[in-house]
C-alpha cells in the first residue's frame, strides 16, 4: 500500500530551514485531516514567534484551542517579556503534570524549548528525552551539544538516521554535531549547508551555517560575505550579528556597530553577556593598578 502524501512537507521544511515568511505565506494547504490542520496551525504560529510577532499569536489563540496551540501560545507569552516568564513556566509545569495532556508531543517540545532557554537542561530533557517526533530528537541533539555531551548527541542522531536519514532535521542535526566535533567534520557540515542552499530558498539559518563552517576553516572573507548576505535578509538576527562580531575581529575590522546592534536587540545574548563580563573585569583590573 502506498504511503499517504505528506501535505505538510513544504511547510515543515520552510520552518526547519528558517524560511518563516514562506512558511506563513504557503500555509493554505487543502484537504488536511483535523490532526494535520492543528500541526499546520502550530507551525504557522511558531513561524510568527520566530519573526517576533508574539502578540499576534497570543491574541489569535483563544482558550478553546487544542493543547498543541495552547502550548505554542505559552511559548509566545514566555518570549514576549521578562514579566511573563514565571507565569508561563508555572502554567507549563501544571499542564505537563496533567495525565490527560502531559504527554502531548508539541507540549513536550515547547517545554524543552522553554527550559533550554532557561539553561535548565536536565528539566528540558525530562520532557524531550523520550523522543517520539523528529523535532524532539533534533531538540535533544541541541540540548546535549549545549551540555558538551557530543557522545549523547551522536546517539540521538543515530536514532534519527534510522527513522529517516534524508530528513531535513536529520541533516541539520548532523551538521550541528559535525560543527561541535570539529576537525575534518567541518567540511562535512559545510557540504550539508551547501546542499540546502542549492535545493531550497537561501535563509539566514543556511547562510549562518555555511559562514560558521568557513570561520572554522579559516576562510573569514567568505564567511563575512555570507553573513552580510544574511544581514540583508534579517538585520536583527542575533546569530548573524554575533557571528559578524567574531568574523570582523578575525579580519581586523571594526565590530563595535554589530555588537551595539546585538546589545540593543538581544541584550540577553551569550556574546553580549560575555562582552560585558570582560569589560567589567578589565575595568576592575584598571582600577586595581591605578
C-alpha positions in Angstrom: 0.0 0.0 0.0 1.4 3.4 -1.0 2.1 5.8 1.8 -0.3 8.8 2.1 1.1 12.0 0.7 2.7 14.3 3.2 0.7 17.5 2.7 2.8 19.5 5.2 6.2 18.6 3.8 7.0 22.0 2.3 5.6 23.9 5.2 7.7 21.9 7.7 10.8 22.3 5.5 10.4 26.0 5.3 10.0 26.2 9.1 13.0 24.0 9.8 15.3 25.9 7.5 14.3 29.3 8.8 12.1 30.5 5.8 9.4 31.6 8.3 7.6 34.1 6.0 7.5 31.5 3.2 6.0 29.0 5.7 3.3 31.5 6.6 2.6 32.6 3.0 2.3 29.0 1.8 0.3 27.5 4.7 -3.1 27.4 2.9 -2.9 23.6 2.3 -6.2 21.9 1.2 -7.7 18.6 2.3 -6.0 18.4 5.7 -7.1 16.0 8.4 -8.0 17.6 11.8 -4.7 16.5 13.2 -2.7 17.9 10.3 -4.7 21.1 10.5 -3.5 21.5 14.1 0.1 20.8 13.1 -0.2 23.3 10.3 -1.5 26.0 12.6 1.2 25.3 15.2 3.9 25.6 12.6 2.4 28.9 11.3 2.2 30.3 14.8 5.7 29.2 15.6 6.8 30.9 12.4 5.2 34.2 13.7 7.0 33.7 17.0 10.3 33.2 15.2 9.6 36.5 13.4 9.0 38.2 16.8 5.2 38.6 16.3 4.4 37.3 19.9 1.3 39.4 20.4 -0.4 38.2 17.2 0.0 34.6 18.5 -1.2 35.5 22.0 -4.3 37.3 20.6 -5.2 34.8 18.0 -5.1 31.6 20.0 -8.0 31.5 22.4 -8.7 29.3 25.4 -10.8 26.8 23.3 -7.9 25.9 21.0 -6.4 22.4 21.2 -3.4 21.6 23.5 -0.6 22.0 20.9 -1.8 25.5 20.1 -2.2 26.4 23.8 1.5 25.3 24.2 2.6 27.5 21.3 0.7 30.4 22.9 2.6 29.8 26.2 5.9 30.0 24.2 4.8 33.3 22.7 3.9 34.6 26.2 7.2 33.3 27.7 9.3 35.1 24.9 7.2 38.3 24.8 8.5 39.9 28.0 10.5 39.0 31.1 7.4 39.7 33.3 5.6 36.8 31.7 8.3 34.2 32.1 7.3 33.0 35.6 3.6 32.6 34.9 4.3 30.9 31.6 6.7 28.4 33.2 4.2 27.6 36.1 1.4 27.0 33.5 3.7 24.8 31.6 4.6 22.7 34.6 0.9 22.4 35.5 -0.1 21.1 32.0 2.9 18.7 31.9 1.7 17.2 35.2 -1.8 16.6 33.8 -2.1 13.0 32.7 -4.7 13.9 30.0 -2.4 16.2 28.1 1.1 16.0 29.7 2.4 13.5 27.0 1.4 15.6 24.0 4.5 15.8 21.8 4.1 19.6 20.9 3.6 20.4 24.6 6.8 18.4 25.5 8.6 20.1 22.6 7.6 23.6 23.9 8.7 22.6 27.4 12.0 21.5 26.0 12.5 24.8 24.2 11.5 26.9 27.3 13.7 25.0 29.7 16.6 25.1 27.2 16.1 28.9 27.1 16.3 28.8 30.9 19.5 26.8 30.6 17.8 24.1 32.8 18.9 21.3 30.5 18.0 18.4 32.9 14.5 19.7 33.2 14.3 20.1 29.4 15.4 16.5 28.9 12.8 15.2 31.3 10.2 16.1 28.7 12.1 15.6 25.5 14.3 12.6 26.1 11.6 10.0 25.3 11.5 11.4 21.7 8.5 10.4 19.6 8.9 13.0 16.8 11.8 14.2 14.7 11.6 17.6 16.3 12.0 16.2 19.7 15.0 14.1 18.6 16.6 17.2 17.0 16.0 19.3 20.2 17.7 16.5 22.2 20.7 16.8 19.9 20.8 20.6 20.5 20.5 20.1 24.3 23.2 17.5 24.5 25.5 19.8 22.4 24.8 22.7 24.8 25.8 20.3 27.7 29.0 19.5 25.8 27.9 15.8 25.5 28.5 15.1 21.8 28.5 11.4 22.7 24.8 11.6 23.7 24.1 13.9 20.8 25.5 11.3 18.4 23.3 8.6 19.9 20.2 10.8 19.2 21.4 11.5 15.7 21.8 7.7 15.0 18.2 7.3 16.2 17.1 10.0 13.7 19.1 8.3 10.9 17.4 5.1 11.5 14.0 6.8 11.2 14.8 8.9 8.1 18.4 9.6 7.0 17.4 12.2 4.4 15.0 14.2 6.7 15.9 17.9 6.8 16.2 17.7 10.6 18.5 14.7 10.4 20.7 16.6 8.0 20.7 19.7 10.2 21.4 17.7 13.4 24.3 16.0 11.6 25.7 19.4 10.6 25.4 20.7 14.3 27.2 17.6 15.6 29.9 17.9 12.9 30.5 21.5 13.9 30.7 20.6 17.6 33.2 17.8 16.9 35.3 20.0 14.6 38.4 19.0 12.7 37.7 17.1 9.4 34.0 17.1 10.2 33.7 20.8 9.5 33.9 20.1 5.7 31.0 17.6 6.0 28.9 20.2 7.9 29.7 22.7 5.1 28.6 20.3 2.4 25.2 19.8 4.2 24.5 23.6 4.3 25.8 23.8 0.7 23.3 21.1 -0.3 20.5 23.0 1.4 21.5 26.3 -0.4 21.2 24.5 -3.8 17.9 22.8 -3.1 16.0 25.4 -1.1 15.5 29.1 -0.7 18.5 30.8 0.9 17.8 31.7 4.6 19.7 33.3 7.4 20.0 29.9 9.0 21.6 28.3 6.0 23.9 31.3 5.4 25.0 31.3 9.1 25.6 27.6 8.9 27.9 28.0 5.9 29.6 31.0 7.5 30.4 29.3 10.7 31.9 26.4 8.8 34.0 28.9 6.8 35.2 30.5 10.0 36.2 27.1 11.5 38.2 26.5 8.3 39.9 30.0 8.5 38.0 31.4 5.4 36.9 34.6 7.1 36.5 36.7 3.9 34.0 34.2 2.6 32.3 34.0 6.0 31.9 37.8 6.0 30.3 37.8 2.5 27.8 35.1 3.6 27.0 36.9 6.9 26.4 40.3 5.2 24.0 38.5 2.8 22.2 37.1 5.9 22.1 40.6 7.4 20.3 41.8 4.3 17.6 39.2 4.9 17.2 40.0 8.6 19.0 43.0 10.1 18.2 41.9 13.7 19.0 38.2 13.6 21.1 37.7 16.7 23.2 34.8 15.3 24.1 36.8 12.2 25.2 39.8 14.4 27.1 37.7 16.8 28.9 35.8 14.0 29.7 39.1 12.3 31.3 40.4 15.5 33.6 37.3 15.7 34.3 37.4 12.0 35.3 41.1 12.0 37.6 40.6 14.9 39.5 37.9 13.0 39.7 40.2 9.9 40.9 43.1 12.0 37.8 45.1 11.1 35.7 47.3 13.5 33.0 45.1 15.1 31.5 47.7 17.5 28.5 48.5 15.3 27.4 44.9 15.1 27.9 44.4 18.9 25.9 47.6 19.6 23.0 46.3 17.4 23.2 43.0 19.2 23.1 44.7 22.6 20.1 46.7 21.6 18.0 44.0 20.0 19.1 41.0 22.1 20.6 42.1 25.5 20.4 38.5 26.8 22.6 37.0 24.1 25.5 35.0 25.3 28.0 37.1 23.4 26.6 40.3 25.0 26.9 38.8 28.4 30.4 37.6 27.8 31.5 41.0 26.4 30.0 42.9 29.4 31.7 40.5 31.9 35.0 41.0 30.1 34.5 44.8 30.2 33.8 44.7 33.9 36.9 42.5 34.6 39.0 44.9 32.5 37.6 48.0 34.4 38.4 46.3 37.8 41.9 45.4 36.6 42.5 49.1 35.5 41.2 50.4 38.9 43.4 48.0 40.9 46.5 49.3 39.0 45.5 53.0 39.0 
